[in-house]
Amino acid sequence: MAVGLKEDLFPFGYDKRAYTKTDRNKYNEALEDMMLNSGKIIAEYGMVKLSDAEKRNMRKRRLLFNPIELE
């Protein structure tokens, strides 16, 4: 078993800038929008070809959204 200290020659991490450009509030808003409007997003995105009846039904679909942290 090796015991000792490692001395890095370069700083580790993100000291000068944030790792992501979002914060908790923006993330929670985007997550809520995605979960409550998931069917609408899929129907209107254009990657999946749906008939008009399928689009109408798909727009009503939602995913379960239960935020754990309530402030």
Number of C-alpha atoms within 10 A of each C-alpha: 3 4 5 6 6 6 6 7 6 6 7 7 9 8 8 6 8 10 9 6 7 9 9 8 9 11 11 13 11 11 14 17 13 16 17 16 17 17 20 18 15 17 21 14 10 9 8 9 12 14 9 10 8 11 16 14 12 19 16 13 14 14 12 8 12 9 9 6 6 5 3
